[in-house]
Amino acid sequence: MATRIYLVGGWNGGAGRTFTAAHLACGLHLQGRRTVLVRQTHSGSPLMIDPFETTLPLPCCELRLTEPYMLPPDLAVGMTTMIHHADARFISALHKLALAEVGSDGDVVVDLCSNERALNAATLRDAAAILVPARESVFEIDWAVRGFAHVRDTQRYRDFLIPTLVATIAPDSRRARQAAHLSGLLRDCDPDCDILPGDPSEVIVQVPFLDEATLAALFDERPIWQDPELQARCLAFAEAVAERANAFMTMMLEHADEC
């Protein structure tokens, strides 16, 4: 089995990308896979060691997003967009890092930064799955829907297909309301079912939610990932991502056959 790359990304800086990436990486690690968590940084972002990197039972590292190409200011917008989407320097560096950290048969979870170039076509094309996190506020759900639509449109316009999921973060008591709102917005933004032909609920996967006490323990750098209950939830999350990713591909291929 070849190296699998999981991208966790979106445009909202507080959407929960790092939480989502950490839970997924932990779940994959618990499956017995060699796993590394990579935080993508960019020019101007602070270099830091956070509680995730110091407490997760797997290697964590940083990889900087390459600087944009210096293009002529009078270059057509369409040409500029095409060049930036074809920029494969980050994903090439990621493959080299993955080979060094987990070999040719491991899992790489990438916590993408919120820079608009982070979700370019060259990077998306090599992913095993793409997760767009969504917290429960209306504002953050809206950002998640925009991110999901961008990722799917990027695939459609360049004729490739990668499982794309929305990873929801909310307490259990509010998940149903969040899912209903998210499903409604996903359908409203795509009335012709171009980017999502099936039921929106089929692309939603639930991220384990950390309560205040667990968060406090995490930021005190206590080993929360050794807790059997949290381990079980991380493992279930990783399994759900794989299940949803397979279902996504089945849904999209069935739709293609009908067209």
C-alpha positions in Angstrom: 0.0 0.0 0.0 1.4 3.4 -1.0 1.7 6.4 1.3 -1.7 8.1 1.9 -2.0 11.8 2.3 -4.9 13.3 4.2 -5.4 17.1 3.8 -7.3 19.1 6.4 -7.9 22.6 5.2 -10.1 25.6 4.8 -10.0 29.3 4.7 -11.2 30.2 8.2 -8.3 30.4 10.7 -10.3 29.2 13.7 -12.2 26.4 12.0 -10.6 23.5 14.0 -8.2 22.3 11.4 -5.5 21.4 14.0 -8.0 19.5 16.2 -9.3 17.6 13.2 -5.8 16.7 12.0 -4.7 15.6 15.4 -7.6 13.3 16.0 -7.3 11.8 12.5 -3.5 11.3 12.9 -4.0 9.7 16.3 -6.7 7.3 14.9 -4.5 6.3 12.0 -1.6 5.7 14.4 -3.8 3.5 16.5 -4.6 1.4 13.4 -1.0 0.4 13.4 0.0 2.7 10.5 3.2 4.7 10.5 1.8 8.2 10.7 3.2 11.7 10.7 1.3 15.0 11.4 2.5 17.9 9.3 1.6 21.5 10.0 1.8 23.7 6.9 3.2 27.1 7.7 3.6 30.2 5.4 5.6 33.4 5.4 4.7 35.4 8.4 3.1 32.6 10.4 4.7 32.0 13.8 6.9 29.0 14.4 5.7 27.3 17.5 5.6 24.0 19.4 2.0 23.5 20.6 0.4 20.9 23.0 -0.5 18.7 20.1 3.1 18.3 19.0 4.3 17.7 22.5 1.6 15.2 23.5 0.7 13.2 20.4 2.3 9.7 20.3 3.6 10.2 16.8 6.0 12.4 14.9 4.9 16.0 14.2 6.7 18.5 12.0 6.3 21.7 10.0 6.7 22.3 6.3 6.5 25.8 4.8 4.2 26.7 1.9 6.5 27.9 -0.9 6.5 31.6 -1.8 4.2 32.5 -4.8 5.9 32.8 -8.2 6.8 36.4 -9.1 4.6 36.9 -12.1 4.3 40.0 -14.4 1.7 42.4 -13.0 -0.1 42.6 -16.3 -0.5 38.9 -16.7 -4.1 37.8 -17.3 -6.0 36.7 -14.1 -6.8 33.4 -15.7 -3.2 32.6 -16.5 -2.1 33.7 -13.0 -4.7 31.3 -11.4 -3.6 28.5 -13.7 0.1 28.9 -12.8 -0.6 29.0 -9.0 -2.9 25.9 -9.2 -0.1 24.0 -11.1 2.5 24.9 -8.5 3.7 21.5 -7.2 6.6 22.7 -5.1 4.8 22.1 -1.7 3.5 18.7 -2.6 6.9 17.6 -3.9 8.5 18.7 -0.7 5.7 16.9 1.3 6.4 13.6 -0.6 10.1 13.9 0.3 9.3 14.5 4.0 6.8 11.6 4.0 9.4 9.2 2.7 11.9 10.3 5.4 9.3 10.1 8.2 7.1 7.1 7.4 8.7 5.5 4.4 6.8 4.5 1.3 3.9 2.9 3.1 2.5 5.2 5.8 0.0 8.0 6.5 0.6 11.7 6.3 -2.0 14.1 7.8 -1.5 17.7 6.8 -2.9 20.6 8.8 -3.0 23.1 5.9 -2.7 26.8 6.7 -5.5 29.2 5.7 -3.6 30.8 2.8 -5.6 30.6 -0.4 -2.7 28.9 -2.2 -2.8 26.0 0.3 -5.7 24.3 -1.5 -4.2 24.5 -5.0 -4.9 21.8 -7.5 -1.4 20.3 -7.5 -1.7 19.6 -3.8 -5.3 18.4 -3.8 -4.6 15.9 -6.7 -2.3 13.7 -4.6 -4.6 13.4 -1.6 -6.3 10.2 -0.4 -9.0 12.4 1.2 -9.7 16.0 1.9 -11.4 17.2 5.1 -12.9 20.6 5.6 -13.6 21.3 9.3 -16.8 23.0 10.5 -17.5 24.3 13.9 -21.1 24.9 14.9 -21.6 28.7 14.5 -23.5 29.9 11.4 -20.4 31.9 10.4 -18.1 28.9 10.6 -20.5 26.6 8.8 -20.7 29.1 6.0 -16.9 29.2 5.7 -16.8 25.4 5.6 -19.4 25.3 2.8 -17.4 27.8 0.8 -14.2 25.7 1.4 -16.0 22.5 0.3 -17.3 24.2 -2.8 -13.9 25.5 -3.7 -12.3 22.1 -3.3 -14.9 20.4 -5.4 -14.9 23.0 -8.1 -11.1 22.8 -8.3 -11.5 19.1 -9.0 -14.3 19.4 -11.5 -12.6 22.1 -13.6 -9.4 20.0 -13.7 -11.0 16.6 -14.2 -9.9 14.7 -11.1 -11.8 13.3 -8.2 -10.7 13.0 -4.6 -13.0 12.1 -1.6 -14.0 15.4 0.0 -15.7 15.5 3.4 -16.9 18.1 5.9 -15.6 17.3 9.4 -18.0 18.6 12.0 -17.0 19.7 15.5 -19.7 20.1 18.1 -20.9 18.7 21.4 -23.1 15.6 20.9 -26.2 17.5 22.1 -25.8 20.0 19.2 -24.6 17.8 16.4 -28.1 17.2 14.9 -28.8 20.9 14.6 -25.3 21.5 13.1 -25.7 18.7 10.6 -29.2 20.0 9.5 -27.9 23.5 9.0 -24.8 22.3 7.2 -26.8 20.0 4.9 -29.2 22.9 4.1 -26.3 25.2 3.1 -24.6 22.6 1.1 -27.7 22.0 -1.0 -28.5 25.7 -1.2 -25.1 26.5 -2.7 -25.4 23.7 -5.2 -29.1 23.5 -6.4 -28.2 21.7 -9.6 -26.2 19.0 -7.7 -23.1 19.7 -9.7 -20.6 19.4 -6.9 -22.6 17.1 -4.6 -25.1 14.8 -6.4 -26.1 12.8 -3.4 -27.5 13.6 0.1 -25.3 16.2 1.9 -25.3 14.0 5.0 -23.2 11.5 3.1 -20.1 13.8 3.2 -20.4 14.7 6.9 -18.0 13.0 9.3 -18.0 13.8 13.1 -14.8 14.8 14.8 -14.4 13.8 18.4 -15.3 16.7 20.7 -13.0 17.7 23.6 -14.8 19.0 26.6 -13.4 21.9 28.7 -11.6 19.6 31.2 -9.9 17.6 28.4 -8.9 20.8 26.7 -7.4 22.1 29.9 -5.4 18.9 30.3 -4.2 19.2 26.7 -2.9 22.7 27.2 -1.2 21.7 30.4 0.5 19.1 28.1 -0.9 16.1 29.9 -1.0 12.9 27.9 -4.7 13.0 27.0 -4.1 10.7 24.0 -3.4 7.8 26.4 -7.0 7.9 27.6 -8.8 4.7 26.4 -12.1 6.4 25.7 -10.4 9.2 23.6 -8.3 6.5 21.8 -11.5 4.6 20.9 -13.1 7.8 19.6 -10.0 8.7 17.5 -9.9 5.2 16.1 -13.6 5.4 15.2 -13.1 8.8 13.6 -10.3 7.4 11.3 -12.5 4.4 10.4 -15.4 6.8 9.6 -13.2 8.9 7.4 -12.2 5.8 5.4 -15.8 4.7 5.2 -17.1 8.1 4.1 -14.3 8.5 1.6 -15.2 5.2 -0.1 -18.9 6.1 0.0 -18.1 9.5 -1.6 -16.3 7.8 -4.5 -19.1 5.4 -5.0 -21.7 8.2 -5.1 -19.7 10.3 -7.6 -18.9 7.3 -9.9 -22.6 6.3 -9.9 -23.6 9.8 -10.7 -21.0 9.9 -13.6 -22.5 6.7 -15.0 -26.0 8.2 -15.0 -24.9 11.3 -16.9 
